[in-house]
Amino acid sequence: MSGALSRQSARKALSELGVFERSFNGNSGFSSSLWRSWGYTDADHQAGLWLALVHPADVERVVHAYSQVLCGNQSQFRQEYRTRAPDGRWRWIISRGQVVERDQAGNPLRYLGSEMDISDRKQSEQELSHAKATAEQVAREAETLRRAGAIVASSLEIERTVKLVLEQLSEVVTYDTASVMLLHEESVEIIGGNGWANMGQVVGMRLPVPADNPHSEVLARRTPLRLDDVRSRYPDFRVISEESVRSWIGVPLITHNKVLGLLTLHKRQRGFFAEDHVRLTASFADHVAVALNNARLYAETRHLAMTDHLTGLATRRAFMVHANALTEQSVRYKHPLAVFMLDVDRFKQINDTHGHTAGDTVLVMLSAAARRALRRSDVLCRYGGEEFAALLPETEVDEALRIAERVRVAISRLRIPEVRLPVTVSIGISSVRLETEQTIDDALRRADTALYRSKDGGRNRCSVR
């Protein structure tokens, strides 16, 4: 009796660990706790229901692998596949097993296996794969925008692009003047055009929207508008030029369902434009909208390149832009400029122990704590990985040391639930030697050397060089 109880206890313990047994000789096996947690029974398990629940896309692979183990061609079964839970949802599991007993003819008698729900892991893998694909797509787009940026990055290039498109348009649609307007909150601003005698005065002018003018009608309708006599429809319409405008076409500039502004054509002659002119203008308006949108996207991409996506701090590239400007100013006016380098102590151990997600949390919270401890005039950046750098304008080394200590203490007081290990940093401090140095490079190298002196001295401390 005690032996039977011992066997039953062993089965229960194994089941709780995700282990199951299938019997092929009429004896009863047992199911895993995972199987029962879904709502299935030991009887369902013994009847072989598990195979009927395998996802159709996985069943052929699973059956083949399982049959290879049963017949002895393979020693172990190991498969990841989807199985249907009683609520109808598909759950990913990883199942391992092998035949542990055969008869004299080699037929399987007992099969021992384990199964574990890996649905969350699979979802994470899918999200990671999607994120990777998105990142690759963003990289491709960024490279395309970089090339387009050579043309549309500056207002001068945008005006040039707009002018070239409008010159092409004039070859198929005759007009006296044309304007490209960018939409703001309560106005449209002329950013380019063609045919104006006083183009320099026209660019930059704004018209109110919404207001009693045809521009507001185009923006509200989001469709092209042709007027044979704009003054008869809008008696108070204020023309941009001293020249009288009668025939008028307005086409909204739309990309990704967003209205960016509008393109307008003007003719002194009443009733000049036809619907075919509207169609052709709308086609060219698409080119203008793409040019404007590329310029906006390029500007956003440039901003992203200067901002670390995880911490929100300046990137190393942005840091060097600030550093070069501040160094030049400090050298010119003989104003002190200090710099410090900061490195997270034993960051690899944090990642290895708690995972990279916890490591990211450390970097985010550490960055926020450092920014709070610094002054508004200081520039903090993520220099690379777990290394940070800060520019301290108008600051002598002694004061920089006090500021760095304030940062170090603030970080050492962080309590991060995901991380049981203490979070500390080592800091190296230096300053630009105004009499002999023209760049920040030597000061950074000295600060880096001081940082490693802090590391060698036991970490969680500041050193000056």
C-alpha positions as CSV (number, residue, x, y, z in Angstrom):
1,M,0.0,0.0,0.0
2,S,2.8,2.4,0.9
3,G,4.5,1.6,-2.4
4,A,1.3,2.5,-4.3
5,L,1.0,5.8,-2.4
6,S,4.7,6.5,-3.1
7,R,4.1,5.9,-6.8
8,Q,1.0,8.1,-6.8
9,S,2.9,10.9,-5.0
10,A,5.8,10.6,-7.5
11,R,3.3,10.9,-10.4
12,K,1.7,14.0,-8.8
13,A,5.0,15.6,-8.3
14,L,6.2,14.9,-11.8
15,S,2.9,16.2,-13.2
16,E,3.3,19.5,-11.3
17,L,6.6,19.8,-13.1
18,G,5.0,19.5,-16.5
19,V,5.8,15.8,-16.9
20,F,3.3,13.3,-18.4
21,E,3.2,9.6,-19.2
22,R,1.5,7.8,-22.1
23,S,1.0,4.1,-21.8
24,F,0.6,1.8,-24.8
25,N,0.0,-1.5,-22.9
26,G,-3.3,-0.8,-21.3
27,N,-1.8,0.7,-18.1
28,S,-2.9,4.1,-17.1
29,G,-0.5,7.0,-17.7
30,F,-0.9,10.5,-16.3
31,S,-1.2,14.0,-17.7
32,S,0.8,17.1,-16.9
33,S,-0.6,19.9,-14.7
34,L,-0.5,22.2,-17.9
35,W,-2.9,19.8,-19.6
36,R,-5.3,19.9,-16.6
37,S,-5.0,23.7,-16.2
38,W,-6.5,24.1,-19.6
39,G,-9.5,22.1,-18.5
40,Y,-8.7,18.7,-20.1
41,T,-8.8,15.5,-18.1
42,D,-6.5,12.5,-17.6
43,A,-9.0,10.5,-19.6
44,D,-8.7,12.9,-22.5
45,H,-4.9,12.5,-22.3
46,Q,-5.0,8.8,-22.2
47,A,-7.4,8.7,-25.2
48,G,-4.9,10.5,-27.3
49,L,-6.9,13.7,-27.7
50,W,-3.7,15.8,-27.7
51,L,-2.9,14.9,-31.3
52,A,-6.4,16.0,-32.5
53,L,-5.8,19.4,-30.8
54,V,-2.6,20.2,-32.7
55,H,-2.8,23.2,-35.1
56,P,-3.4,22.0,-38.7
57,A,-0.3,23.9,-39.8
58,D,1.8,22.0,-37.3
59,V,0.2,18.5,-37.2
60,E,2.1,17.0,-40.1
61,R,5.5,18.0,-38.6
62,V,4.5,16.9,-35.1
63,V,3.1,13.5,-36.2
64,H,6.2,12.8,-38.2
65,A,8.5,13.6,-35.4
66,Y,6.4,11.6,-32.9
67,S,6.2,8.5,-35.1
68,Q,10.0,8.6,-35.6
69,V,10.4,8.4,-31.8
70,L,7.8,5.6,-31.4
71,C,9.4,3.4,-34.1
72,G,12.9,4.0,-32.7
73,N,14.3,6.0,-35.6
74,Q,14.9,8.9,-33.3
75,S,15.6,8.7,-29.6
76,Q,14.0,12.0,-28.5
77,F,11.0,14.1,-29.4
78,R,11.3,17.8,-29.2
79,Q,8.8,20.1,-30.9
80,E,7.3,23.5,-30.5
81,Y,3.7,23.7,-31.8
82,R,0.3,25.2,-31.3
83,T,-2.5,23.3,-29.5
84,R,-6.1,24.3,-29.0
85,A,-7.3,25.0,-25.5
86,P,-10.9,24.4,-24.5
87,D,-11.7,28.1,-24.9
88,G,-10.7,27.9,-28.6
89,R,-7.5,29.8,-28.3
90,W,-4.3,28.5,-29.7
91,R,-1.5,28.1,-27.2
92,W,2.2,27.5,-28.1
93,I,3.9,24.7,-26.2
94,I,7.3,23.1,-26.3
95,S,7.1,19.3,-25.8
96,R,9.9,16.9,-25.2
97,G,9.8,13.2,-24.6
98,Q,11.1,9.7,-25.3
99,V,10.1,6.1,-25.1
100,V,11.2,4.7,-21.8
101,E,10.0,1.1,-22.2
102,R,9.6,-1.3,-25.1
103,D,8.5,-4.9,-25.5
104,Q,10.8,-7.6,-26.9
105,A,9.7,-6.8,-30.4
106,G,10.7,-3.1,-29.9
107,N,7.1,-1.8,-29.7
108,P,6.7,1.2,-27.3
109,L,5.1,0.5,-24.0
110,R,5.7,3.7,-22.1
111,Y,6.4,7.2,-23.2
112,L,7.6,9.9,-20.8
113,G,7.5,13.5,-21.8
114,S,7.2,17.1,-20.6
115,E,5.3,20.1,-21.9
116,M,5.5,23.8,-21.2
117,D,3.4,26.8,-22.3
118,I,5.6,29.2,-24.3
119,S,2.8,31.4,-25.7
120,D,4.2,34.5,-24.1
121,R,7.7,33.8,-25.4
122,K,6.4,33.3,-28.9
123,Q,4.4,36.5,-28.7
124,S,7.6,38.3,-27.7
125,E,9.5,36.7,-30.5
126,Q,6.9,37.8,-33.0
127,E,6.9,41.3,-31.6
128,L,10.7,41.4,-31.7
129,S,10.6,40.1,-35.3
130,H,8.1,42.8,-36.2
131,A,10.2,45.5,-34.4
132,K,13.3,44.3,-36.3
133,A,11.4,44.5,-39.6
134,T,10.1,47.9,-38.7
135,A,13.6,49.1,-37.8
136,E,15.0,47.8,-41.0
137,Q,12.2,49.6,-42.9
138,V,12.9,52.8,-41.0
139,A,16.6,52.5,-41.8
140,R,15.8,52.1,-45.5
141,E,13.4,55.1,-45.3
142,A,16.0,57.1,-43.4
143,E,18.6,56.5,-46.1
144,T,16.1,57.5,-48.8
145,L,15.3,60.6,-46.9
146,R,19.0,61.3,-46.5
147,R,19.3,61.4,-50.2
148,A,16.2,63.4,-50.6
149,G,17.4,65.7,-47.9
150,A,20.1,67.0,-50.1
151,I,17.4,68.8,-52.0
152,V,14.7,69.6,-49.5
153,A,16.5,69.9,-46.1
154,S,16.6,73.7,-46.2
155,S,14.0,76.3,-47.0
156,L,16.1,77.4,-49.9
157,E,16.1,73.9,-51.4
158,I,12.3,73.6,-50.7
159,E,11.7,76.8,-52.6
160,R,13.9,75.5,-55.5
161,T,12.0,72.2,-55.6
162,V,8.7,74.0,-55.6
163,K,9.9,76.4,-58.3
164,L,11.0,73.5,-60.6
165,V,7.7,71.7,-60.2
166,L,5.7,74.9,-61.0
167,E,7.9,75.6,-64.0
168,Q,7.1,72.2,-65.3
169,L,3.4,72.8,-64.6
170,S,3.5,76.0,-66.6
171,E,4.4,73.9,-69.7
172,V,1.0,72.2,-69.6
173,V,-1.2,74.7,-67.8
174,T,-0.8,78.4,-68.6
175,Y,-1.0,80.7,-65.7
176,D,0.2,84.1,-64.7
177,T,1.2,83.4,-61.1
178,A,1.3,80.4,-58.8
179,S,1.8,79.9,-55.1
180,V,2.5,77.0,-52.7
181,M,1.1,77.6,-49.2
182,L,1.9,75.7,-46.0
183,L,-0.9,75.2,-43.5
184,H,-0.4,76.5,-40.0
185,E,-3.0,76.6,-37.1
186,E,-4.7,79.8,-38.2
187,S,-3.2,80.7,-41.5
188,V,-1.5,79.6,-44.7
189,E,2.0,80.8,-45.4
190,I,3.4,81.2,-48.9
191,I,6.6,79.3,-49.1
192,G,7.2,79.3,-52.8
193,G,5.8,80.2,-56.1
194,N,6.4,81.2,-59.7
195,G,5.6,84.2,-61.9
196,W,5.6,86.9,-59.2
197,A,7.6,90.0,-60.0
198,N,8.1,90.6,-56.3
199,M,8.8,86.9,-55.2
200,G,10.9,88.0,-52.3
201,Q,8.0,90.0,-50.8
202,V,5.5,87.3,-51.5
203,V,7.3,84.4,-49.8
204,G,6.5,84.5,-46.1
205,M,3.1,86.3,-46.5
206,R,0.2,84.7,-44.6
207,L,-3.5,84.6,-45.2
208,P,-6.0,83.7,-42.4
209,V,-7.8,80.4,-42.3
210,P,-10.6,79.8,-41.8
211,A,-11.8,83.1,-43.2
212,D,-13.8,84.5,-46.1
213,N,-11.4,83.4,-48.8
214,P,-11.1,80.6,-51.3
215,H,-8.1,79.0,-49.5
216,S,-10.4,78.2,-46.5
217,E,-12.9,76.5,-48.9
218,V,-10.3,74.3,-50.4
219,L,-8.9,73.2,-47.1
220,A,-12.4,72.5,-45.7
221,R,-13.5,70.5,-48.7
222,R,-10.1,68.8,-49.2
223,T,-10.8,68.8,-52.9
224,P,-9.7,71.1,-55.8
225,L,-11.7,74.3,-56.4
226,R,-11.9,76.2,-59.8
227,L,-13.4,79.7,-59.9
228,D,-14.1,81.6,-63.1
229,D,-14.1,84.9,-61.2
230,V,-12.7,84.7,-57.7
231,R,-13.8,88.3,-56.9
232,S,-17.4,87.6,-57.6
233,R,-17.5,84.7,-55.2
234,Y,-15.3,86.4,-52.6
235,P,-15.8,90.1,-53.0
236,D,-13.5,90.8,-50.0
237,F,-10.8,88.5,-51.3
238,R,-7.5,90.3,-50.9
239,V,-5.1,89.7,-53.7
240,I,-1.4,89.1,-52.9
241,S,-0.1,91.2,-55.7
242,E,-1.2,94.6,-57.1
243,E,-2.2,92.6,-60.2
244,S,-5.8,91.7,-60.6
245,V,-6.7,88.0,-60.3
246,R,-9.9,86.6,-61.8
247,S,-9.5,82.9,-62.7
248,W,-8.3,80.9,-59.8
249,I,-7.5,77.2,-59.0
250,G,-6.8,75.8,-55.6
251,V,-5.7,72.2,-54.9
252,P,-5.0,70.8,-51.5
253,L,-1.6,69.3,-50.8
254,I,-2.4,66.0,-49.1
255,T,-0.1,63.1,-48.1
256,H,-1.1,60.1,-45.9
257,N,-4.6,61.7,-45.5
258,K,-3.0,64.8,-43.9
259,V,-3.5,68.3,-45.5
260,L,-0.1,70.1,-45.6
261,G,-1.3,73.2,-47.5
262,L,-2.4,74.1,-51.0
263,L,-1.3,75.0,-54.4
264,T,-3.0,77.9,-56.2
265,L,-2.9,79.1,-59.8
266,H,-4.0,82.6,-60.9
267,K,-5.0,84.2,-64.2
268,R,-6.0,87.7,-65.0
269,Q,-8.5,86.6,-67.6
270,R,-11.9,85.7,-66.3
271,G,-13.1,82.1,-67.0
272,F,-9.7,80.9,-68.3
273,F,-9.2,77.6,-66.4
274,A,-11.0,74.4,-67.4
275,E,-11.6,71.1,-65.6
276,D,-8.6,69.6,-67.5
277,H,-6.4,72.3,-66.0
278,V,-7.7,71.3,-62.5
279,R,-6.8,67.6,-63.2
280,L,-3.3,68.5,-64.4
281,T,-2.7,70.9,-61.5
282,A,-3.8,68.2,-59.0
283,S,-1.2,65.8,-60.5
284,F,1.5,68.3,-60.0
285,A,0.2,69.1,-56.6
286,D,1.0,65.5,-55.6
287,H,4.7,66.1,-56.5
288,V,4.7,69.3,-54.4
289,A,3.0,67.5,-51.4
290,V,5.6,64.7,-51.6
291,A,8.4,67.3,-51.6
292,L,7.0,69.1,-48.6
293,N,6.3,65.8,-46.7
294,N,9.8,64.5,-47.4
295,A,11.2,67.7,-46.0
296,R,9.1,67.3,-42.9
297,L,10.0,63.7,-42.5
298,Y,13.7,64.4,-43.0
299,A,13.6,67.0,-40.3
300,E,11.9,64.5,-38.0
301,T,14.5,61.9,-38.9
302,R,17.3,64.3,-38.2
303,H,15.7,65.1,-34.8
304,L,15.5,61.3,-34.0
305,A,19.2,60.9,-35.0
306,M,20.0,63.5,-32.3
307,T,17.9,61.9,-29.6
308,D,18.5,58.6,-27.9
309,H,15.3,56.6,-28.3
310,L,15.6,54.8,-24.9
311,T,16.6,57.6,-22.5
312,G,15.4,60.7,-24.4
313,L,18.9,62.2,-23.9
314,A,21.0,63.7,-26.6
315,T,23.0,61.2,-28.7
316,R,26.8,61.2,-29.0
317,R,26.4,63.0,-32.3
318,A,24.2,65.7,-30.7
319,F,26.6,66.0,-27.8
320,M,29.6,66.7,-30.1
321,V,27.6,69.4,-31.8
322,H,27.0,71.1,-28.5
323,A,30.5,70.4,-27.3
324,N,32.1,72.0,-30.4
325,A,29.9,75.1,-30.1
326,L,30.5,75.5,-26.3
327,T,34.3,74.9,-26.6
328,E,34.6,77.5,-29.3
329,Q,32.7,80.0,-27.1
330,S,34.6,79.1,-24.0
331,V,38.0,79.4,-25.7
332,R,37.0,82.7,-27.3
333,Y,35.8,84.4,-24.1
334,K,38.0,82.4,-21.7
335,H,35.0,81.0,-19.8
336,P,35.5,77.6,-18.0
337,L,34.0,74.5,-19.5
338,A,34.0,71.2,-17.6
339,V,33.1,67.7,-18.8
340,F,32.5,64.4,-17.1
341,M,32.2,60.8,-18.2
342,L,29.9,58.4,-16.4
343,D,29.8,54.7,-16.6
344,V,27.3,52.3,-14.9
345,D,29.1,49.9,-12.6
346,R,28.8,46.2,-13.3
347,F,26.2,46.8,-15.9
348,K,26.9,43.5,-17.6
349,Q,26.1,41.7,-14.4
350,I,22.8,43.5,-14.2
351,N,21.9,42.4,-17.7
352,D,23.1,38.9,-17.1
353,T,21.2,38.6,-13.8
354,H,18.0,40.4,-14.5
355,G,17.8,40.6,-18.3
356,H,18.2,43.4,-20.9
357,T,14.8,44.8,-20.2
358,A,15.8,45.4,-16.6
359,G,19.0,46.9,-17.9
360,D,17.1,49.3,-20.1
361,T,15.0,50.3,-17.0
362,V,18.2,51.1,-15.2
363,L,19.4,53.3,-18.0
364,V,16.1,55.1,-18.2
365,M,15.8,55.8,-14.4
366,L,19.5,56.6,-14.1
367,S,19.2,59.2,-16.9
368,A,16.2,60.8,-15.3
369,A,18.0,61.0,-11.9
370,A,21.1,62.5,-13.5
371,R,19.1,65.1,-15.3
372,R,17.3,66.1,-12.1
373,A,20.7,66.5,-10.4
374,L,22.2,68.6,-13.1
375,R,21.6,72.2,-13.9
376,R,19.4,73.4,-16.7
377,S,22.4,74.7,-18.6
378,D,24.2,71.3,-18.5
379,V,24.1,69.0,-21.5
380,L,23.8,65.3,-20.7
381,C,24.1,62.6,-23.4
382,R,24.1,58.9,-23.8
383,Y,27.6,58.5,-25.1
384,G,27.3,54.8,-25.9
385,G,25.9,51.7,-24.2
386,E,26.0,52.3,-20.5
387,E,28.3,55.3,-20.8
388,F,27.1,58.9,-20.5
389,A,28.8,62.3,-20.8
390,A,28.0,65.8,-19.6
391,L,29.0,69.3,-20.6
392,L,29.1,71.8,-17.7
393,P,29.4,75.3,-19.1
394,E,30.8,78.1,-17.0
395,T,32.1,75.5,-14.5
396,E,35.5,75.1,-12.9
397,V,36.7,71.6,-12.1
398,D,36.0,71.9,-8.3
399,E,32.4,72.9,-9.0
400,A,32.2,70.1,-11.6
401,L,33.3,67.6,-9.0
402,R,30.5,68.8,-6.6
403,I,27.9,68.4,-9.4
404,A,29.2,65.0,-10.4
405,E,29.0,63.9,-6.7
406,R,25.5,65.1,-6.6
407,V,24.7,63.0,-9.7
408,R,26.5,59.9,-8.3
409,V,24.6,60.1,-4.9
410,A,21.3,60.6,-6.6
411,I,21.8,57.5,-8.7
412,S,23.1,55.4,-5.8
413,R,19.8,56.2,-4.0
414,L,17.7,54.7,-6.8
415,R,15.5,51.7,-5.9
416,I,14.5,49.8,-9.0
417,P,12.1,46.9,-8.3
418,E,13.3,44.9,-11.3
419,V,16.9,45.0,-10.1
420,R,18.1,43.6,-6.8
421,L,21.7,44.5,-7.4
422,P,22.7,48.0,-6.3
423,V,23.0,50.6,-9.1
424,T,26.0,52.8,-8.9
425,V,28.2,54.7,-11.3
426,S,31.8,55.7,-11.7
427,I,32.6,59.2,-12.9
428,G,35.7,60.9,-14.4
429,I,35.9,64.7,-14.5
430,S,38.1,67.1,-16.5
431,S,38.0,70.5,-18.2
432,V,39.1,72.3,-21.3
433,R,42.5,73.9,-21.0
434,L,41.5,77.2,-22.6
435,E,45.1,78.4,-23.3
436,T,46.2,75.3,-25.3
437,E,43.1,73.5,-26.5
438,Q,40.6,74.3,-29.3
439,T,38.4,71.2,-29.1
440,I,36.7,69.1,-26.4
441,D,38.6,65.9,-27.5
442,D,41.5,66.1,-25.0
443,A,39.2,67.0,-22.1
444,L,37.1,64.0,-22.9
445,R,40.1,61.7,-23.0
446,R,41.2,63.0,-19.6
447,A,37.8,62.5,-18.2
448,D,37.8,58.9,-19.6
449,T,41.1,58.3,-17.9
450,A,39.7,59.6,-14.6
451,L,36.7,57.4,-15.1
452,Y,38.8,54.3,-15.2
453,R,40.7,55.6,-12.1
454,S,37.3,55.6,-10.3
455,K,36.7,52.0,-11.6
456,D,40.1,50.9,-10.4
457,G,39.6,52.6,-7.0
458,G,36.6,50.5,-6.2
459,R,33.8,52.1,-8.3
460,N,30.9,54.3,-7.1
461,R,33.2,57.3,-6.9
462,C,34.3,60.4,-8.8
463,S,37.9,61.2,-9.9
464,V,39.4,64.3,-11.5
465,R,42.2,64.6,-14.0
